[in-house]
């Protein structure tokens, strides 16, 4: 059953350890209520993919994920024929007597030899209701694939030449994400409700960390969040997202760290920074300076 209010959305997602801001909860509520696709854009690691997982788990729906990449085409996203099985069937038929070739052709291009890919799976009835279709990192796909999605998301149907048009009996809950490595065409965005997923403020990121890494002490969690928040203000090639904050806290726990120090930061920077130039920039005295600033901000709060 879909939530009946924005507060209920926040409560349902909180039950999946997803700390949701009210603007995001509002657009999720509207997408579910109006049956509109939801387009989430923002920096990598800010929780866009996780919202789809949390929505699916909270509603008890199947999550179907289409990971986009350069060169992705409609056939790969919708269906493929099991050519190996088809060849075996053809060779078997060739050795048999009295084979009906027209019947064999119909069988070869029937459901038994069809490999369903995410978009076709999302059009099928699912236990528990329509699935959540996550189209992840749409900005990595090519423009022709975007054009194909316009029909699929407008009419919630796909066409297989050998089988005809397949229409979803109940439209899936569609969530698209983009890291904005390129601009997605306006025509696709217009079919969706839009929300920019930004880095959280200190209070919300601390709440997220408490939910996702409850084993961490309050002192360590606050230091980690304060340091990462300061780190995002530096001139970095790739700023750490919330995902990196969570990963770093887990790494520190695995090392039995109870408080940050310049030495610990230097040893574990690879958990929050993914480019060597960024790591080299923050090493040594720079890490100590950021840590001192983070602790000062905590003391003043």
C-alpha positions in Angstrom: 0.0 0.0 0.0 1.4 3.4 -1.0 1.9 6.1 1.7 -0.9 8.6 2.3 1.2 11.6 3.4 4.6 13.1 3.2 5.2 12.3 6.9 4.3 8.6 6.2 6.9 8.6 3.4 9.6 9.9 5.8 8.5 7.3 8.4 8.6 4.4 5.9 12.0 5.4 4.6 13.4 5.9 8.1 12.3 2.3 8.7 14.8 1.3 6.0 17.6 3.5 7.6 17.2 6.2 4.9 17.1 9.6 6.4 15.0 11.7 4.0 14.7 15.5 3.9 11.1 16.8 3.6 11.6 18.2 0.1 12.8 14.8 -1.1 9.9 13.0 0.8 7.5 15.4 -0.9 8.6 14.6 -4.4 8.6 10.9 -3.6 5.1 11.2 -2.3 3.9 13.0 -5.4 5.6 10.5 -7.7 3.9 7.6 -6.0 0.5 9.4 -5.8 0.5 10.7 -9.4 2.2 7.7 -10.9 4.9 9.9 -12.5 8.6 8.9 -13.0 11.0 10.5 -10.6 14.2 12.0 -11.9 16.9 12.4 -9.2 20.0 14.4 -10.1 23.1 15.2 -8.0 26.7 14.4 -7.2 27.7 10.8 -7.0 27.3 9.3 -3.5 24.5 11.5 -2.3 22.0 8.7 -2.0 20.1 8.7 -5.3 20.3 5.0 -5.9 19.6 4.2 -2.2 16.3 6.0 -2.4 15.1 3.5 -5.0 16.2 0.6 -2.8 14.6 2.1 0.2 11.3 2.8 -1.6 11.2 -0.8 -2.9 11.9 -2.3 0.5 9.5 0.0 2.3 6.6 -0.9 -0.1 7.5 -4.6 -0.3 8.0 -4.3 -4.1 10.6 -5.9 -6.3 13.5 -3.7 -7.3 14.5 -4.0 -11.0 17.7 -2.1 -11.8 18.8 -1.0 -15.3 22.5 0.1 -15.0 23.1 2.5 -17.9 26.4 2.7 -19.8 27.7 4.1 -23.1 26.4 2.0 -26.0 23.4 0.7 -24.2 20.6 0.1 -26.7 16.9 -0.8 -26.6 17.5 -4.4 -27.3 19.9 -4.9 -24.4 17.6 -3.1 -22.1 14.4 -4.9 -23.1 15.1 -8.4 -24.3 17.4 -10.8 -26.0 16.8 -14.2 -27.7 18.6 -17.2 -26.3 20.6 -18.0 -29.5 22.5 -20.9 -28.0 19.2 -22.7 -27.0 17.7 -21.8 -30.4 20.6 -23.4 -32.2 20.3 -26.6 -30.2 16.6 -26.8 -30.9 17.3 -26.3 -34.7 19.9 -29.0 -34.8 17.7 -31.3 -32.8 14.8 -30.7 -35.2 17.1 -31.3 -38.2 17.8 -34.9 -37.0 14.1 -35.6 -36.4 11.7 -36.7 -39.1 8.4 -34.9 -39.9 9.4 -31.6 -38.3 6.9 -28.8 -38.9 9.1 -25.9 -39.9 6.4 -23.2 -39.3 5.7 -24.6 -35.8 9.4 -24.7 -35.1 9.9 -21.1 -36.1 7.0 -20.0 -33.9 8.4 -22.0 -31.0 11.9 -20.6 -31.5 10.6 -17.0 -31.1 8.3 -17.8 -28.2 8.5 -17.1 -24.5 10.7 -20.2 -23.8 13.6 -18.7 -25.7 13.1 -15.1 -24.6 15.6 -13.6 -22.1 13.9 -10.7 -20.4 16.0 -7.7 -19.6 15.0 -5.0 -17.0 12.6 -2.9 -19.0 10.6 -5.9 -20.1 10.7 -7.4 -16.6 9.3 -4.1 -15.2 6.2 -4.4 -17.6 5.3 -7.8 -16.2 3.0 -8.4 -13.2 5.0 -8.9 -10.0 4.1 -10.4 -6.6 3.2 -7.6 -4.2 2.4 -5.1 -7.0 4.1 -3.1 -9.7 7.9 -3.2 -9.2 10.3 -0.2 -8.7 12.2 0.3 -11.9 15.6 2.0 -11.2 17.2 3.4 -14.3 20.6 4.2 -12.8 23.0 6.8 -14.2 21.0 7.7 -17.3 23.6 10.4 -18.1 26.0 7.6 -19.1 23.7 6.3 -21.8 23.6 7.7 -25.3 20.9 10.1 -26.6 19.2 7.5 -28.9 18.5 5.4 -25.8 16.9 8.5 -24.1 14.6 8.8 -27.1 13.6 5.2 -26.8 12.8 5.8 -23.1 10.3 8.5 -24.0 7.9 6.0 -25.4 8.5 3.4 -22.7 7.9 5.9 -19.9 5.0 7.6 -21.6 2.9 4.5 -22.4 4.7 2.0 -20.2 5.0 -0.5 -23.0 7.7 -2.1 -25.1 7.5 -3.7 -28.5 9.1 -7.0 -29.5 8.8 -7.5 -33.3 8.3 -11.3 -33.0 5.8 -11.0 -30.1 4.1 -7.6 -30.5 3.6 -4.8 -28.0 3.7 -5.7 -24.3 1.9 -3.2 -22.0 2.3 -3.1 -18.2 -1.0 -4.0 -16.5 0.1 -1.6 -13.7 2.8 1.0 -14.4 6.0 0.4 -12.5 7.3 3.0 -10.0 10.1 4.5 -12.1 13.2 6.3 -10.6 15.9 7.7 -12.8 19.2 8.9 -11.5 21.9 11.1 -13.0 25.3 12.2 -11.8 25.2 15.0 -14.4 28.3 13.9 -16.4 26.2 15.3 -19.3 22.9 17.1 -19.7 19.9 14.8 -20.1 17.5 16.0 -22.8 14.6 18.2 -21.7 12.0 15.9 -23.4 12.9 13.1 -20.9 13.0 15.4 -17.9 9.5 16.8 -18.8 8.0 13.4 -18.3 9.3 13.2 -14.8 9.1 14.9 -11.4 12.6 16.4 -10.7 14.6 16.7 -7.6 18.2 17.8 -7.0 19.8 15.6 -4.3 22.4 17.8 -2.6 25.0 17.0 0.1 23.2 17.0 3.4 23.9 19.5 6.2 25.7 18.5 9.3 22.7 17.5 11.3 21.2 15.3 8.6 24.5 13.7 7.7 25.1 12.9 11.4 21.6 11.4 11.6 22.3 9.3 8.5 25.6 8.0 10.0 23.8 7.1 13.2 21.2 5.1 11.2 23.7 3.4 8.9 26.6 2.9 11.4 25.0 2.7 14.8 28.1 1.0 16.3 30.1 4.2 16.0 30.3 6.4 19.1 28.6 9.7 19.1 32.0 11.5 19.4 33.5 9.6 16.5 30.4 10.1 14.3 30.4 13.8 14.9 34.1 14.2 14.2 33.8 12.1 11.0 30.9 14.2 9.7 32.5 17.5 10.7 35.7 16.5 8.9 33.9 15.4 5.7 31.8 18.6 5.7 35.0 20.7 5.9 36.7 18.5 3.3 33.9 19.2 0.8 34.9 22.9 1.0 38.4 22.1 -0.4 39.3 22.4 -4.0 39.0 18.7 -4.9 38.6 16.9 -8.1 35.9 14.7 -6.5 34.2 15.6 -3.3 33.3 12.8 -1.0 29.6 11.9 -0.9 27.5 10.5 2.0 28.4 7.0 0.8 32.1 7.8 1.4 31.2 9.1 4.9 29.5 5.8 5.7 32.4 3.8 4.3 35.0 5.8 6.2 33.1 5.4 9.5 33.0 1.6 8.9 36.7 1.5 8.2 37.5 3.5 11.4 35.4 1.0 13.4 37.3 -1.9 11.8 40.5 -0.3 13.0 39.1 0.2 16.5 39.6 4.0 16.2 37.8 6.0 18.9 38.9 9.5 17.7 40.3 11.1 14.6 44.0 12.0 14.4 46.2 13.2 11.5 47.9 9.8 11.4 44.6 7.9 11.2 43.3 10.3 8.5 46.4 9.8 6.4 46.1 6.0 6.7 42.4 5.9 5.7 42.1 8.7 3.1 41.4 6.1 0.4 38.0 5.5 2.0 36.8 9.0 1.3 38.9 10.3 -1.6 39.2 8.3 -4.9 41.8 10.3 -6.8 45.6 10.4 -6.0 45.8 14.1 -6.6 43.1 14.8 -4.0 44.8 12.4 -1.5 48.2 14.1 -2.0 46.6 17.5 -1.5 45.0 16.5 1.9 48.0 14.6 3.3 50.1 15.9 6.2 49.6 19.4 7.6 46.5 20.0 5.4 44.6 17.1 7.1 45.6 18.4 10.5 44.3 21.9 9.6 41.0 20.6 8.4 40.6 18.4 11.5 41.4 21.4 13.8 38.8 23.4 12.0 36.2 20.6 12.3 36.8 20.3 16.0 36.5 24.0 16.4 33.2 24.0 14.7 32.0 21.2 16.9 33.1 23.1 20.0 31.2 26.2 18.9 28.0 24.3 17.9 
